Amino acid sequence: MLARRKMSLTELSDRVGITMSNLSILKTGKAKAVRLETLEAICNVLDCQPGDILEFRSR
């Protein structure tokens, strides 16, 4: 979605209000959880739905 919106990780971080390191953890799939408020903010900035940026992985 970042590429589609031609937005950098830095710009997304600034617009969402979370640190680059936390956003990087989310982007690489290393996060164990994401707050709904954070997910909502990311979706608002990227103009997308949660299913556009989340992927389910079975353990």
CHARMM internal coordinates of N, CA and C (Angstrom, degrees):
IC EDIT
DIST 1 N 1 CA 1.4556
DIST 1 CA 1 C 1.5258
ANGL 1 N 1 CA 1 C 110.74
DIST 1 C 2 N 1.3251
ANGL 1 CA 1 C 2 N 116.25
DIHE 1 N 1 CA 1 C 2 N -33.00
DIST 2 N 2 CA 1.4647
ANGL 1 C 2 N 2 CA 118.54
DIHE 1 CA 1 C 2 N 2 CA 177.08
DIST 2 CA 2 C 1.5190
ANGL 2 N 2 CA 2 C 110.69
DIHE 1 C 2 N 2 CA 2 C -61.04
DIST 2 C 3 N 1.3198
ANGL 2 CA 2 C 3 N 116.85
DIHE 2 N 2 CA 2 C 3 N -45.16
DIST 3 N 3 CA 1.4647
ANGL 2 C 3 N 3 CA 120.69
DIHE 2 CA 2 C 3 N 3 CA -179.62
DIST 3 CA 3 C 1.5248
ANGL 3 N 3 CA 3 C 110.56
DIHE 2 C 3 N 3 CA 3 C -64.85
DIST 3 C 4 N 1.3154
ANGL 3 CA 3 C 4 N 116.79
DIHE 3 N 3 CA 3 C 4 N -41.61
DIST 4 N 4 CA 1.4693
ANGL 3 C 4 N 4 CA 120.20
DIHE 3 CA 3 C 4 N 4 CA 179.09
DIST 4 CA 4 C 1.5133
ANGL 4 N 4 CA 4 C 111.83
DIHE 3 C 4 N 4 CA 4 C -61.55
DIST 4 C 5 N 1.3128
ANGL 4 CA 4 C 5 N 116.11
DIHE 4 N 4 CA 4 C 5 N -35.60
DIST 5 N 5 CA 1.4731
ANGL 4 C 5 N 5 CA 121.19
DIHE 4 CA 4 C 5 N 5 CA -179.43
DIST 5 CA 5 C 1.5322
ANGL 5 N 5 CA 5 C 112.12
DIHE 4 C 5 N 5 CA 5 C -89.34
DIST 5 C 6 N 1.3364
ANGL 5 CA 5 C 6 N 115.68
DIHE 5 N 5 CA 5 C 6 N -1.86
DIST 6 N 6 CA 1.4729
ANGL 5 C 6 N 6 CA 121.62
DIHE 5 CA 5 C 6 N 6 CA -178.01
DIST 6 CA 6 C 1.5275
ANGL 6 N 6 CA 6 C 110.62
DIHE 5 C 6 N 6 CA 6 C 52.35
DIST 6 C 7 N 1.3426
ANGL 6 CA 6 C 7 N 114.07
DIHE 6 N 6 CA 6 C 7 N 50.00
DIST 7 N 7 CA 1.4549
ANGL 6 C 7 N 7 CA 121.75
DIHE 6 CA 6 C 7 N 7 CA -176.90
DIST 7 CA 7 C 1.5215
ANGL 7 N 7 CA 7 C 109.23
DIHE 6 C 7 N 7 CA 7 C -122.78
DIST 7 C 8 N 1.3040
ANGL 7 CA 7 C 8 N 116.31
DIHE 7 N 7 CA 7 C 8 N 140.09
DIST 8 N 8 CA 1.4596
ANGL 7 C 8 N 8 CA 120.60
DIHE 7 CA 7 C 8 N 8 CA 177.78
DIST 8 CA 8 C 1.5279
ANGL 8 N 8 CA 8 C 109.68
DIHE 7 C 8 N 8 CA 8 C -85.61
DIST 8 C 9 N 1.3185
ANGL 8 CA 8 C 9 N 115.23
DIHE 8 N 8 CA 8 C 9 N 162.41
DIST 9 N 9 CA 1.4558
ANGL 8 C 9 N 9 CA 120.97
DIHE 8 CA 8 C 9 N 9 CA 176.37
DIST 9 CA 9 C 1.5298
ANGL 9 N 9 CA 9 C 110.07
DIHE 8 C 9 N 9 CA 9 C -62.20
DIST 9 C 10 N 1.3163
ANGL 9 CA 9 C 10 N 115.99
DIHE 9 N 9 CA 9 C 10 N -35.90
DIST 10 N 10 CA 1.4722
ANGL 9 C 10 N 10 CA 120.83
DIHE 9 CA 9 C 10 N 10 CA 178.51
DIST 10 CA 10 C 1.5243
ANGL 10 N 10 CA 10 C 111.06
DIHE 9 C 10 N 10 CA 10 C -63.51
DIST 10 C 11 N 1.3270
ANGL 10 CA 10 C 11 N 116.46
DIHE 10 N 10 CA 10 C 11 N -45.04
DIST 11 N 11 CA 1.4611
ANGL 10 C 11 N 11 CA 119.96
DIHE 10 CA 10 C 11 N 11 CA 179.56
DIST 11 CA 11 C 1.5265
ANGL 11 N 11 CA 11 C 110.75
DIHE 10 C 11 N 11 CA 11 C -64.50
DIST 11 C 12 N 1.3362
ANGL 11 CA 11 C 12 N 117.04
DIHE 11 N 11 CA 11 C 12 N -42.81
DIST 12 N 12 CA 1.4611
ANGL 11 C 12 N 12 CA 120.38
DIHE 11 CA 11 C 12 N 12 CA 178.00
DIST 12 CA 12 C 1.5258
ANGL 12 N 12 CA 12 C 110.35
DIHE 11 C 12 N 12 CA 12 C -61.07
DIST 12 C 13 N 1.3203
ANGL 12 CA 12 C 13 N 116.48
DIHE 12 N 12 CA 12 C 13 N -43.87
DIST 13 N 13 CA 1.4632
ANGL 12 C 13 N 13 CA 121.43
DIHE 12 CA 12 C 13 N 13 CA 178.58
DIST 13 CA 13 C 1.5246
ANGL 13 N 13 CA 13 C 110.87
DIHE 12 C 13 N 13 CA 13 C -57.40
DIST 13 C 14 N 1.3205
ANGL 13 CA 13 C 14 N 116.48
DIHE 13 N 13 CA 13 C 14 N -46.23
DIST 14 N 14 CA 1.4670
ANGL 13 C 14 N 14 CA 120.87
DIHE 13 CA 13 C 14 N 14 CA -179.93
DIST 14 CA 14 C 1.5237
ANGL 14 N 14 CA 14 C 111.54
DIHE 13 C 14 N 14 CA 14 C -64.04
DIST 14 C 15 N 1.3150
ANGL 14 CA 14 C 15 N 116.27
DIHE 14 N 14 CA 14 C 15 N -43.38
DIST 15 N 15 CA 1.4643
ANGL 14 C 15 N 15 CA 120.65
DIHE 14 CA 14 C 15 N 15 CA -175.52
DIST 15 CA 15 C 1.5260
ANGL 15 N 15 CA 15 C 112.60
DIHE 14 C 15 N 15 CA 15 C -74.04
DIST 15 C 16 N 1.3355
ANGL 15 CA 15 C 16 N 117.13
DIHE 15 N 15 CA 15 C 16 N -31.37
DIST 16 N 16 CA 1.4635
ANGL 15 C 16 N 16 CA 120.85
DIHE 15 CA 15 C 16 N 16 CA 179.97
DIST 16 CA 16 C 1.5293
ANGL 16 N 16 CA 16 C 110.71
DIHE 15 C 16 N 16 CA 16 C -84.77
DIST 16 C 17 N 1.3304
ANGL 16 CA 16 C 17 N 116.44
DIHE 16 N 16 CA 16 C 17 N -31.80
DIST 17 N 17 CA 1.4579
ANGL 16 C 17 N 17 CA 120.25
DIHE 16 CA 16 C 17 N 17 CA -179.95
DIST 17 CA 17 C 1.5116
ANGL 17 N 17 CA 17 C 113.76
DIHE 16 C 17 N 17 CA 17 C 89.63
DIST 17 C 18 N 1.3336
ANGL 17 CA 17 C 18 N 117.35
DIHE 17 N 17 CA 17 C 18 N 28.78
DIST 18 N 18 CA 1.4647
ANGL 17 C 18 N 18 CA 120.51
DIHE 17 CA 17 C 18 N 18 CA 173.88
DIST 18 CA 18 C 1.5310
ANGL 18 N 18 CA 18 C 108.32
DIHE 17 C 18 N 18 CA 18 C -122.15
DIST 18 C 19 N 1.3089
ANGL 18 CA 18 C 19 N 115.58
DIHE 18 N 18 CA 18 C 19 N 158.92
DIST 19 N 19 CA 1.4597
ANGL 18 C 19 N 19 CA 119.69
DIHE 18 CA 18 C 19 N 19 CA -175.95
DIST 19 CA 19 C 1.5250
ANGL 19 N 19 CA 19 C 111.19
DIHE 18 C 19 N 19 CA 19 C -69.97
DIST 19 C 20 N 1.3082
ANGL 19 CA 19 C 20 N 114.98
DIHE 19 N 19 CA 19 C 20 N 156.42
DIST 20 N 20 CA 1.4632
ANGL 19 C 20 N 20 CA 120.96
DIHE 19 CA 19 C 20 N 20 CA 177.31
DIST 20 CA 20 C 1.5210
ANGL 20 N 20 CA 20 C 110.40
DIHE 19 C 20 N 20 CA 20 C -59.81
DIST 20 C 21 N 1.3230
ANGL 20 CA 20 C 21 N 117.46
DIHE 20 N 20 CA 20 C 21 N -40.16
DIST 21 N 21 CA 1.4617
ANGL 20 C 21 N 21 CA 120.10
DIHE 20 CA 20 C 21 N 21 CA -177.97
DIST 21 CA 21 C 1.5261
ANGL 21 N 21 CA 21 C 111.07
DIHE 20 C 21 N 21 CA 21 C -65.08
DIST 21 C 22 N 1.3305
ANGL 21 CA 21 C 22 N 118.02
DIHE 21 N 21 CA 21 C 22 N -42.37
DIST 22 N 22 CA 1.4711
ANGL 21 C 22 N 22 CA 120.23
DIHE 21 CA 21 C 22 N 22 CA 177.63
DIST 22 CA 22 C 1.5233
ANGL 22 N 22 CA 22 C 111.33
DIHE 21 C 22 N 22 CA 22 C -66.51
DIST 22 C 23 N 1.3097
ANGL 22 CA 22 C 23 N 116.93
DIHE 22 N 22 CA 22 C 23 N -40.03
DIST 23 N 23 CA 1.4609
ANGL 22 C 23 N 23 CA 120.29
DIHE 22 CA 22 C 23 N 23 CA 178.43
DIST 23 CA 23 C 1.5230
ANGL 23 N 23 CA 23 C 110.80
DIHE 22 C 23 N 23 CA 23 C -65.61
DIST 23 C 24 N 1.3145
ANGL 23 CA 23 C 24 N 117.02
DIHE 23 N 23 CA 23 C 24 N -38.18
DIST 24 N 24 CA 1.4604
ANGL 23 C 24 N 24 CA 121.28
DIHE 23 CA 23 C 24 N 24 CA 178.04
DIST 24 CA 24 C 1.5302
ANGL 24 N 24 CA 24 C 111.18
DIHE 23 C 24 N 24 CA 24 C -63.78
DIST 24 C 25 N 1.3223
ANGL 24 CA 24 C 25 N 116.75
DIHE 24 N 24 CA 24 C 25 N -40.26
DIST 25 N 25 CA 1.4720
ANGL 24 C 25 N 25 CA 121.51
DIHE 24 CA 24 C 25 N 25 CA 177.35
DIST 25 CA 25 C 1.5238
ANGL 25 N 25 CA 25 C 110.06
DIHE 24 C 25 N 25 CA 25 C -61.86
DIST 25 C 26 N 1.3244
ANGL 25 CA 25 C 26 N 116.78
DIHE 25 N 25 CA 25 C 26 N -41.55
DIST 26 N 26 CA 1.4592
ANGL 25 C 26 N 26 CA 120.28
DIHE 25 CA 25 C 26 N 26 CA 177.54
DIST 26 CA 26 C 1.5235
ANGL 26 N 26 CA 26 C 111.08
DIHE 25 C 26 N 26 CA 26 C -65.74
DIST 26 C 27 N 1.3164
ANGL 26 CA 26 C 27 N 116.09
DIHE 26 N 26 CA 26 C 27 N -43.06
DIST 27 N 27 CA 1.4665
ANGL 26 C 27 N 27 CA 120.77
DIHE 26 CA 26 C 27 N 27 CA -176.28
DIST 27 CA 27 C 1.5278
ANGL 27 N 27 CA 27 C 112.18
DIHE 26 C 27 N 27 CA 27 C -66.18
DIST 27 C 28 N 1.3104
ANGL 27 CA 27 C 28 N 117.13
DIHE 27 N 27 CA 27 C 28 N -36.78
DIST 28 N 28 CA 1.4654
ANGL 27 C 28 N 28 CA 120.16
DIHE 27 CA 27 C 28 N 28 CA -177.62
DIST 28 CA 28 C 1.5214
ANGL 28 N 28 CA 28 C 113.16
DIHE 27 C 28 N 28 CA 28 C -83.80
DIST 28 C 29 N 1.3339
ANGL 28 CA 28 C 29 N 116.52
DIHE 28 N 28 CA 28 C 29 N -4.78
DIST 29 N 29 CA 1.4559
ANGL 28 C 29 N 29 CA 119.91
DIHE 28 CA 28 C 29 N 29 CA 178.25
DIST 29 CA 29 C 1.5146
ANGL 29 N 29 CA 29 C 114.17
DIHE 28 C 29 N 29 CA 29 C 81.41
DIST 29 C 30 N 1.3240
ANGL 29 CA 29 C 30 N 117.37
DIHE 29 N 29 CA 29 C 30 N 14.46
DIST 30 N 30 CA 1.4625
ANGL 29 C 30 N 30 CA 121.25
DIHE 29 CA 29 C 30 N 30 CA -178.88
DIST 30 CA 30 C 1.5283
ANGL 30 N 30 CA 30 C 112.79
DIHE 29 C 30 N 30 CA 30 C -87.55
DIST 30 C 31 N 1.3270
ANGL 30 CA 30 C 31 N 116.93
DIHE 30 N 30 CA 30 C 31 N -8.03
DIST 31 N 31 CA 1.4623
ANGL 30 C 31 N 31 CA 120.66
DIHE 30 CA 30 C 31 N 31 CA -179.61
DIST 31 CA 31 C 1.5214
ANGL 31 N 31 CA 31 C 109.43
DIHE 30 C 31 N 31 CA 31 C -74.94
DIST 31 C 32 N 1.3159
ANGL 31 CA 31 C 32 N 115.88
DIHE 31 N 31 CA 31 C 32 N 140.63
DIST 32 N 32 CA 1.4668
ANGL 31 C 32 N 32 CA 120.60
DIHE 31 CA 31 C 32 N 32 CA 177.59
DIST 32 CA 32 C 1.5188
ANGL 32 N 32 CA 32 C 110.84
DIHE 31 C 32 N 32 CA 32 C -88.08
DIST 32 C 33 N 1.3309
ANGL 32 CA 32 C 33 N 116.60
DIHE 32 N 32 CA 32 C 33 N -18.78
DIST 33 N 33 CA 1.4580
ANGL 32 C 33 N 33 CA 121.91
DIHE 32 CA 32 C 33 N 33 CA -179.85
DIST 33 CA 33 C 1.5224
ANGL 33 N 33 CA 33 C 109.01
DIHE 32 C 33 N 33 CA 33 C -157.79
DIST 33 C 34 N 1.3177
ANGL 33 CA 33 C 34 N 114.87
DIHE 33 N 33 CA 33 C 34 N 161.01
DIST 34 N 34 CA 1.4581
ANGL 33 C 34 N 34 CA 120.83
DIHE 33 CA 33 C 34 N 34 CA 174.20
DIST 34 CA 34 C 1.5200
ANGL 34 N 34 CA 34 C 107.42
DIHE 33 C 34 N 34 CA 34 C -137.00
DIST 34 C 35 N 1.3065
ANGL 34 CA 34 C 35 N 115.71
DIHE 34 N 34 CA 34 C 35 N 134.69
DIST 35 N 35 CA 1.4654
ANGL 34 C 35 N 35 CA 119.85
DIHE 34 CA 34 C 35 N 35 CA 178.52
DIST 35 CA 35 C 1.5205
ANGL 35 N 35 CA 35 C 109.04
DIHE 34 C 35 N 35 CA 35 C -69.18
DIST 35 C 36 N 1.3208
ANGL 35 CA 35 C 36 N 116.27
DIHE 35 N 35 CA 35 C 36 N 141.88
DIST 36 N 36 CA 1.4591
ANGL 35 C 36 N 36 CA 120.05
DIHE 35 CA 35 C 36 N 36 CA 179.69
DIST 36 CA 36 C 1.5222
ANGL 36 N 36 CA 36 C 111.64
DIHE 35 C 36 N 36 CA 36 C -60.77
DIST 36 C 37 N 1.3124
ANGL 36 CA 36 C 37 N 117.10
DIHE 36 N 36 CA 36 C 37 N -34.51
DIST 37 N 37 CA 1.4652
ANGL 36 C 37 N 37 CA 120.81
DIHE 36 CA 36 C 37 N 37 CA 178.17
DIST 37 CA 37 C 1.5256
ANGL 37 N 37 CA 37 C 110.82
DIHE 36 C 37 N 37 CA 37 C -63.84
DIST 37 C 38 N 1.3318
ANGL 37 CA 37 C 38 N 116.28
DIHE 37 N 37 CA 37 C 38 N -39.05
DIST 38 N 38 CA 1.4571
ANGL 37 C 38 N 38 CA 120.85
DIHE 37 CA 37 C 38 N 38 CA 178.35
DIST 38 CA 38 C 1.5185
ANGL 38 N 38 CA 38 C 110.47
DIHE 37 C 38 N 38 CA 38 C -68.22
DIST 38 C 39 N 1.3153
ANGL 38 CA 38 C 39 N 116.71
DIHE 38 N 38 CA 38 C 39 N -44.55
DIST 39 N 39 CA 1.4572
ANGL 38 C 39 N 39 CA 121.03
DIHE 38 CA 38 C 39 N 39 CA 178.48
DIST 39 CA 39 C 1.5243
ANGL 39 N 39 CA 39 C 110.51
DIHE 38 C 39 N 39 CA 39 C -60.95
DIST 39 C 40 N 1.3093
ANGL 39 CA 39 C 40 N 116.79
DIHE 39 N 39 CA 39 C 40 N -43.18
DIST 40 N 40 CA 1.4619
ANGL 39 C 40 N 40 CA 121.08
DIHE 39 CA 39 C 40 N 40 CA 178.68
DIST 40 CA 40 C 1.5277
ANGL 40 N 40 CA 40 C 110.94
DIHE 39 C 40 N 40 CA 40 C -62.02
DIST 40 C 41 N 1.3284
ANGL 40 CA 40 C 41 N 117.21
DIHE 40 N 40 CA 40 C 41 N -43.32
DIST 41 N 41 CA 1.4636
ANGL 40 C 41 N 41 CA 120.78
DIHE 40 CA 40 C 41 N 41 CA -179.70
DIST 41 CA 41 C 1.5268
ANGL 41 N 41 CA 41 C 111.20
DIHE 40 C 41 N 41 CA 41 C -64.00
DIST 41 C 42 N 1.3379
ANGL 41 CA 41 C 42 N 116.58
DIHE 41 N 41 CA 41 C 42 N -42.64
DIST 42 N 42 CA 1.4636
ANGL 41 C 42 N 42 CA 120.61
DIHE 41 CA 41 C 42 N 42 CA 178.70
DIST 42 CA 42 C 1.5288
ANGL 42 N 42 CA 42 C 110.07
DIHE 41 C 42 N 42 CA 42 C -62.80
DIST 42 C 43 N 1.3256
ANGL 42 CA 42 C 43 N 116.81
DIHE 42 N 42 CA 42 C 43 N -45.64
DIST 43 N 43 CA 1.4660
ANGL 42 C 43 N 43 CA 120.65
DIHE 42 CA 42 C 43 N 43 CA 179.67
DIST 43 CA 43 C 1.5259
ANGL 43 N 43 CA 43 C 111.63
DIHE 42 C 43 N 43 CA 43 C -63.62
DIST 43 C 44 N 1.3194
ANGL 43 CA 43 C 44 N 117.30
DIHE 43 N 43 CA 43 C 44 N -37.85
DIST 44 N 44 CA 1.4684
ANGL 43 C 44 N 44 CA 120.30
DIHE 43 CA 43 C 44 N 44 CA 177.31
DIST 44 CA 44 C 1.5198
ANGL 44 N 44 CA 44 C 111.09
DIHE 43 C 44 N 44 CA 44 C -62.84
DIST 44 C 45 N 1.3189
ANGL 44 CA 44 C 45 N 116.65
DIHE 44 N 44 CA 44 C 45 N -45.33
DIST 45 N 45 CA 1.4659
ANGL 44 C 45 N 45 CA 120.91
DIHE 44 CA 44 C 45 N 45 CA -178.56
DIST 45 CA 45 C 1.5241
ANGL 45 N 45 CA 45 C 110.87
DIHE 44 C 45 N 45 CA 45 C -67.30
DIST 45 C 46 N 1.3319
ANGL 45 CA 45 C 46 N 116.97
DIHE 45 N 45 CA 45 C 46 N -41.59
DIST 46 N 46 CA 1.4622
ANGL 45 C 46 N 46 CA 120.93
DIHE 45 CA 45 C 46 N 46 CA -177.88
DIST 46 CA 46 C 1.5296
ANGL 46 N 46 CA 46 C 113.07
DIHE 45 C 46 N 46 CA 46 C -86.24
DIST 46 C 47 N 1.3350
ANGL 46 CA 46 C 47 N 116.98
DIHE 46 N 46 CA 46 C 47 N -4.28
DIST 47 N 47 CA 1.4593
ANGL 46 C 47 N 47 CA 122.50
DIHE 46 CA 46 C 47 N 47 CA -178.38
DIST 47 CA 47 C 1.5252
ANGL 47 N 47 CA 47 C 110.56
DIHE 46 C 47 N 47 CA 47 C 52.05
DIST 47 C 48 N 1.3439
ANGL 47 CA 47 C 48 N 114.84
DIHE 47 N 47 CA 47 C 48 N 58.27
DIST 48 N 48 CA 1.4585
ANGL 47 C 48 N 48 CA 120.60
DIHE 47 CA 47 C 48 N 48 CA -178.52
DIST 48 CA 48 C 1.5252
ANGL 48 N 48 CA 48 C 109.99
DIHE 47 C 48 N 48 CA 48 C -143.53
DIST 48 C 49 N 1.3092
ANGL 48 CA 48 C 49 N 115.84
DIHE 48 N 48 CA 48 C 49 N 177.90
DIST 49 N 49 CA 1.4557
ANGL 48 C 49 N 49 CA 123.11
DIHE 48 CA 48 C 49 N 49 CA 176.72
DIST 49 CA 49 C 1.5306
ANGL 49 N 49 CA 49 C 108.56
DIHE 48 C 49 N 49 CA 49 C -102.64
DIST 49 C 50 N 1.3407
ANGL 49 CA 49 C 50 N 118.49
DIHE 49 N 49 CA 49 C 50 N 155.62
DIST 50 N 50 CA 1.4622
ANGL 49 C 50 N 50 CA 120.27
DIHE 49 CA 49 C 50 N 50 CA 179.25
DIST 50 CA 50 C 1.5327
ANGL 50 N 50 CA 50 C 113.50
DIHE 49 C 50 N 50 CA 50 C -53.27
DIST 50 C 51 N 1.3185
ANGL 50 CA 50 C 51 N 117.31
DIHE 50 N 50 CA 50 C 51 N -37.96
DIST 51 N 51 CA 1.4572
ANGL 50 C 51 N 51 CA 120.91
DIHE 50 CA 50 C 51 N 51 CA 179.62
DIST 51 CA 51 C 1.5243
ANGL 51 N 51 CA 51 C 113.55
DIHE 50 C 51 N 51 CA 51 C -64.33
DIST 51 C 52 N 1.3231
ANGL 51 CA 51 C 52 N 116.81
DIHE 51 N 51 CA 51 C 52 N -18.58
DIST 52 N 52 CA 1.4724
ANGL 51 C 52 N 52 CA 120.63
DIHE 51 CA 51 C 52 N 52 CA 177.59
DIST 52 CA 52 C 1.5252
ANGL 52 N 52 CA 52 C 111.90
DIHE 51 C 52 N 52 CA 52 C -74.77
DIST 52 C 53 N 1.3294
ANGL 52 CA 52 C 53 N 116.67
DIHE 52 N 52 CA 52 C 53 N -21.99
DIST 53 N 53 CA 1.4712
ANGL 52 C 53 N 53 CA 118.85
DIHE 52 CA 52 C 53 N 53 CA -175.04
DIST 53 CA 53 C 1.5279
ANGL 53 N 53 CA 53 C 113.69
DIHE 52 C 53 N 53 CA 53 C -122.68
DIST 53 C 54 N 1.3425
ANGL 53 CA 53 C 54 N 117.35
DIHE 53 N 53 CA 53 C 54 N -7.51
DIST 54 N 54 CA 1.4618
ANGL 53 C 54 N 54 CA 120.50
DIHE 53 CA 53 C 54 N 54 CA 178.81
DIST 54 CA 54 C 1.5171
ANGL 54 N 54 CA 54 C 110.92
DIHE 53 C 54 N 54 CA 54 C -106.57
DIST 54 C 55 N 1.3175
ANGL 54 CA 54 C 55 N 114.92
DIHE 54 N 54 CA 54 C 55 N 150.78
DIST 55 N 55 CA 1.4489
ANGL 54 C 55 N 55 CA 121.26
DIHE 54 CA 54 C 55 N 55 CA 177.26
DIST 55 CA 55 C 1.5229
ANGL 55 N 55 CA 55 C 108.21
DIHE 54 C 55 N 55 CA 55 C -137.42
DIST 55 C 56 N 1.3280
ANGL 55 CA 55 C 56 N 117.02
DIHE 55 N 55 CA 55 C 56 N 133.13
DIST 56 N 56 CA 1.4483
ANGL 55 C 56 N 56 CA 121.17
DIHE 55 CA 55 C 56 N 56 CA 178.15
DIST 56 CA 56 C 1.5297
ANGL 56 N 56 CA 56 C 109.35
DIHE 55 C 56 N 56 CA 56 C -84.77
DIST 56 C 57 N 1.3326
ANGL 56 CA 56 C 57 N 115.43
DIHE 56 N 56 CA 56 C 57 N 131.68
DIST 57 N 57 CA 1.4727
ANGL 56 C 57 N 57 CA 121.32
DIHE 56 CA 56 C 57 N 57 CA 176.44
DIST 57 CA 57 C 1.5111
ANGL 57 N 57 CA 57 C 108.28
DIHE 56 C 57 N 57 CA 57 C -128.07
DIST 57 C 58 N 1.3043
ANGL 57 CA 57 C 58 N 116.67
DIHE 57 N 57 CA 57 C 58 N 123.65
DIST 58 N 58 CA 1.4540
ANGL 57 C 58 N 58 CA 121.34
DIHE 57 CA 57 C 58 N 58 CA 177.30
DIST 58 CA 58 C 1.5229
ANGL 58 N 58 CA 58 C 109.41
DIHE 57 C 58 N 58 CA 58 C -74.56
DIST 58 C 59 N 1.3111
ANGL 58 CA 58 C 59 N 116.45
DIHE 58 N 58 CA 58 C 59 N 143.07
DIST 59 N 59 CA 1.4696
ANGL 58 C 59 N 59 CA 119.88
DIHE 58 CA 58 C 59 N 59 CA -179.13
DIST 59 CA 59 C 1.4636
ANGL 59 N 59 CA 59 C 111.18
DIHE 58 C 59 N 59 CA 59 C -82.42
END
COOR INIT
IC SEED 1 N 1 CA 1 C
IC BUILD
